[in-house]
Amino acid sequence: MPQAEPATAERLQKVLALAGVGSRRACEDLIFRRRVTVNGRVAKLGDKVDPATAEIQVDGQRVVTDTKLVYIAMNKPRGVVASMDDEKGRTELADFLDTFEQRIYHVGRLDADSEGLLLLTNDGTLAHKLMHPSYEVAKTYLAEVQGPLPRAVGRKLQSGVELDDGPAKVDSFRLVDTLGKVAQIEVVLHEGRKHIVRRMMDEVGHPVLRLIRTAVGPIRLGDLRPGGFRHLSNAEKAALFKSVGD
């Protein structure tokens, strides 16, 4: 006997349309052209799915169809604590994100003195993978450091420096600009240890004066104003899942 459909099952084209893939007619065309899979199987017109549990892909890209899941990019201002409930009463993320009914959590660390891109979600599985070192999701930082900056600094950071909790190195290093005694650099690394960029720059003798995270994996800060946030697009969500192998 065929397995009974869950009470929450809906027509696949409706689920795709509600997820923002396109109009129902366009989604029907995608299904007809065999560009949609459900739980690894090529979908067909007439299929029904449970949007909360089905893993749906269009052209190999994951589509989030559970409307309860939230994926947010925020530009955390300097001085704001990366917490939704700070016990010391300091300015925190919740002061900017109190419009959400769902309880959302920040993905990874960004200390109070640092600013820039912070991802927030209530998708615990994805958040865990983004933070777990085995998935090696890269993070990009723009830093202002004490200059002048010798050429050897970049090579040293890429070859690795010894910190009190073990060696650390950047994936890439780029000198962006020099402004008097201040150098602006871009570093990419997949390390997640606390204050890792600041500690590495201290170790090479060029302390960080300002630190901005500009990207997490495929998600970029863009022109988000400090304190502003936006929902990730379908393409961004698909890219995030791809970055952790989903």
Disulfide bonds with the S-S distance in Angstrom:
none
